[in-house]
């Protein structure tokens, strides 16, 4: 049985941009839960050892829900400024939830 589609993204904030990155990701999280009923998990984590290092963990009910997330209007509006806060490339890995 095919499970939900998940991703884990690692982001490092540019120096002095951590608060802005947090603000934008918290806005994204709120909109995801408000407008995407098939988003099961969308969380932002900050490293306890490195305040500029973040992980975003998300799980969507299925591939269609993930595709919807990628195309929704607020995603298109928030991702460019989020990426502008990120130093280097965002690392992202995709997973299939099990069980």
C-alpha positions as CSV (number, residue, x, y, z in Angstrom):
1,X,0.0,0.0,0.0
2,X,1.3,3.4,-1.0
3,X,1.6,5.8,2.0
4,X,1.5,9.6,2.1
5,X,4.2,11.7,0.5
6,X,6.7,13.3,3.0
7,X,9.7,15.5,2.8
8,X,12.4,16.7,5.1
9,X,14.1,19.9,4.1
10,X,17.2,21.3,5.8
11,X,17.7,25.1,5.6
12,X,20.5,27.3,6.9
13,X,19.5,30.9,7.4
14,X,21.8,33.6,6.1
15,X,23.5,35.5,8.9
16,X,20.9,37.9,10.5
17,X,18.0,36.4,8.6
18,X,16.9,33.7,11.0
19,X,14.0,35.6,12.5
20,X,12.6,36.4,9.0
21,X,12.9,32.8,8.0
22,X,11.0,31.7,11.1
23,X,8.3,34.3,10.5
24,X,7.8,33.2,6.8
25,X,7.8,29.5,7.7
26,X,5.3,30.0,10.6
27,X,3.1,31.9,8.1
28,X,3.4,29.0,5.7
29,X,2.6,26.5,8.4
30,X,-0.6,28.4,9.4
31,X,-1.8,28.6,5.8
32,X,-1.0,24.9,5.2
33,X,-3.2,23.9,8.1
34,X,-5.9,26.4,7.3
35,X,-6.2,25.7,3.6
36,X,-4.8,22.2,2.9
37,X,-6.9,19.6,4.6
38,X,-4.7,16.8,3.2
39,X,-1.6,18.1,4.8
40,X,-1.1,15.8,7.8
41,X,2.1,17.3,9.2
42,X,3.9,20.6,8.5
43,X,6.5,21.5,11.1
44,X,9.5,23.8,11.4
45,X,12.3,22.8,13.8
46,X,15.3,24.9,14.9
47,X,18.5,23.2,16.0
48,X,19.3,23.6,19.7
49,X,23.0,23.7,18.8
50,X,22.9,26.0,15.8
51,X,20.2,28.7,15.8
52,X,20.6,29.2,12.0
53,X,19.9,25.6,11.2
54,X,16.3,24.5,10.5
55,X,14.4,21.4,9.4
56,X,11.0,21.4,7.8
57,X,9.1,18.2,8.0
58,X,5.9,17.7,6.0
59,X,3.6,14.8,5.2
60,X,0.7,14.9,2.8
61,X,-2.1,12.3,2.4
62,X,-1.0,11.4,-1.1
63,X,0.9,12.6,-4.2
64,X,-2.1,14.7,-5.3
65,X,-2.1,16.6,-1.9
66,X,1.6,17.2,-2.3
67,X,1.1,18.5,-5.9
68,X,-1.7,20.7,-4.6
69,X,0.7,22.1,-2.0
70,X,3.3,22.9,-4.6
71,X,0.8,24.8,-6.7
72,X,-1.3,26.7,-4.1
73,X,-1.1,30.5,-4.3
74,X,0.4,31.1,-0.9
75,X,3.2,28.6,-1.6
76,X,4.1,30.5,-4.8
77,X,4.1,33.8,-2.8
78,X,6.1,32.6,0.3
79,X,8.7,30.3,-1.2
80,X,10.8,33.0,-3.0
81,X,11.3,35.1,0.1
82,X,11.9,32.0,2.2
83,X,14.6,30.9,-0.2
84,X,16.1,34.4,-0.1
85,X,16.7,33.9,3.6
86,X,18.5,30.6,3.0
87,X,22.3,30.4,2.7
88,X,23.3,28.1,-0.1
89,X,21.0,25.4,-1.4
90,X,18.1,24.0,0.6
91,X,18.6,20.2,1.1
92,X,15.5,18.2,0.6
93,X,14.7,14.5,0.7
94,X,11.4,12.8,-0.1
95,X,10.0,9.8,1.7
96,X,6.9,7.6,1.7
97,X,5.2,7.3,5.1
98,X,4.5,3.8,6.2
99,X,2.0,2.0,8.4
